[in-house]
Amino acid sequence: MSFSPFRRRLVLGTGLTILLLLPAMASFAGDPYLITLFSRILIYALAAVSLDLIIGYGGMVSLGHAAFVGIGAYVVGILSFHVQDGSLLLSWPFELQASDAALLVWPAAVLISALMAVLIGSVSLRTSGLQFIMITLAFAQMLFYLAVSLEAYGGDDGISIWSRNRLPLVDLSDDSSFYYICLVCLLVFLYLSHRLVFSRFGRVVRGAKQNELRMQSLGFPTYRYKLVCFSIAGAGGGLAGVLIANQNEFVSPGLLHWTHSGELIVMVLLGGMGTLFGPVFGAAALLLMEELLSAYTEHWMVFLGPFLILVVLFAKRGIYGWLSGAGGNHA
Amino acid sequence: MLKLRRVEACYGSSQALFGVDLELADGSVTTLLGRNGMGKTTVVRSIMGMLPLRAGVIRLEGREIQRLPSYAIARLGIGLVPEGRRIFPNLTLRENLLVAAANYAGASEPYTMEHVLSIFPKLSDRLNHFGNQLSGGEQQMLAVARALMINPRVLILDEATEGLAPLIRAEIWRGLTILKEKGQTILVIDKNIDALLRIADHHHIMENGRVVWSGSSSQLAADKTRQSRYLGV
């Protein structure tokens, strides 16, 4: 089975049009909160797409992806703290001044997230199945408690960020501008993910998901391929963390908690695991449900559970697969 | 080309191979015969580095390979068509071929997608179908074609025609005949003795983890008693 090309284009075209026109529609409706809500959806979509790279395409079910989101956010938070404080970021072995310039902070955050993913992945990927899930969870919880213990950076209370990062020509403090930056980040990451998934590298990772030994006997050191994929996903998570920190102007250890990783997995499952665009729809569905239902009851998750069961039972490829007209192998 | 000397291998505490000697000459088609459970697939797993040896040496063109990981052995030029096909069901037929495409052994006239599709022309119509959308015969042809895409010095086929319809089997044997004519070194494990007698140059019969007989096609064809005793023909 495969996606119906017409329905797929229709769904994606409609979705993209809505996203492009959203600030104008929000302004027309007189509800600027919509921009904030959809910025959040775009950011979580980015995190979910990055998670889907390893879960959906690589078969690596990680319960620690929030750690990379948290690392990205904390890099922004810690640098912002030192800029505000006027203190040095490092005084030994050399003096290093903090910065709030997005062109410096964002790549640094993404790089640090990717390096942490290499570190965590190099250990975790020596296991598989349930052990892999547990070891990624353990690493994420270690980092969670590390964040809680950072009293200089607010400990359990987190760090307040005085102002969003500075970007040349774009005022990130303007919600509409920030929204479009989030949209660009998501679209660029989707494009790169598409290139990755359908490259030779992506074929090796997808093949290894089905039969790792077989892929090795074709000449591929699958561990290295999976590790690179894991670190790319970590980098994506880090970028999402950067955007979350800038949007909320606040960073707390909760971002690294395993329940946050669970939410990202739910987004991937809801939207369509192993599809590029599915996690975007999953993030939108979950956050919109939360927004709408939480207005009526604080126990909105009671409704999420049955909905998730229905999607898993009747929409094999999630909401995106259902909207696009089938359960193809990928898209 | 490929030599096994006194190879011993175990599954846990259970020994499966007891000093297996085997030699594949360059450009030859060699078979490994025997009833089920005699150790044929274990030999293949040992060659491919999927099962560590307890003792013995495996050499590919003089180089010891028994301690190398599977991917390194494949890169040295051993292509495997595994038992049970094992194609990648979540990749299209084209992707199954492209993912394997390499010339690790530096073949002067490497196999390309066009080459392998000319050997198995039935695959040409199914390039955009996913692996799990192919018939058993197509999957088997794809498994052979994919192994060729790494341009192996030695091609190993483990039960390549098992469970296939006679017409599809004939297609596989026809493909192997073309490969033999091209000078491809091949190790075949199969039960179809008539076809193997036609195609292969040398045969080795295994029983209880040992090679108990080796000889040419004419010798094996003439020895009906041995065929009956070891192969159940």
Boltz contact constraints between the chains, C-beta under 6 A:
constraints:
  - contact:
      token1: [A, 203]
      token2: [B, 95]
      max_distance: 6.0
  - contact:
      token1: [A, 203]
      token2: [B, 99]
      max_distance: 6.0
  - contact:
      token1: [A, 206]
      token2: [B, 90]
      max_distance: 6.0
  - contact:
      token1: [A, 207]
      token2: [B, 88]
      max_distance: 6.0
  - contact:
      token1: [A, 207]
      token2: [B, 91]
      max_distance: 6.0
  - contact:
      token1: [A, 207]
      token2: [B, 99]
      max_distance: 6.0
  - contact:
      token1: [A, 210]
      token2: [B, 88]
      max_distance: 6.0
  - contact:
      token1: [A, 210]
      token2: [B, 90]
      max_distance: 6.0
  - contact:
      token1: [A, 211]
      token2: [B, 86]
      max_distance: 6.0
  - contact:
      token1: [A, 214]
      token2: [B, 86]
      max_distance: 6.0
  - contact:
      token1: [A, 216]
      token2: [B, 70]
      max_distance: 6.0
  - contact:
      token1: [A, 216]
      token2: [B, 71]
      max_distance: 6.0
  - contact:
      token1: [A, 217]
      token2: [B, 48]
      max_distance: 6.0
  - contact:
      token1: [A, 217]
      token2: [B, 70]
      max_distance: 6.0
  - contact:
      token1: [A, 217]
      token2: [B, 74]
      max_distance: 6.0
  - contact:
      token1: [A, 217]
      token2: [B, 80]
      max_distance: 6.0
  - contact:
      token1: [A, 218]
      token2: [B, 74]
      max_distance: 6.0
  - contact:
      token1: [A, 218]
      token2: [B, 100]
      max_distance: 6.0
  - contact:
      token1: [A, 219]
      token2: [B, 71]
      max_distance: 6.0
  - contact:
      token1: [A, 219]
      token2: [B, 74]
      max_distance: 6.0
  - contact:
      token1: [A, 219]
      token2: [B, 75]
      max_distance: 6.0
  - contact:
      token1: [A, 219]
      token2: [B, 104]
      max_distance: 6.0
  - contact:
      token1: [A, 219]
      token2: [B, 150]
      max_distance: 6.0
  - contact:
      token1: [A, 220]
      token2: [B, 71]
      max_distance: 6.0
  - contact:
      token1: [A, 221]
      token2: [B, 71]
      max_distance: 6.0
  - contact:
      token1: [A, 329]
      token2: [B, 90]
      max_distance: 6.0
  - contact:
      token1: [A, 329]
      token2: [B, 130]
      max_distance: 6.0
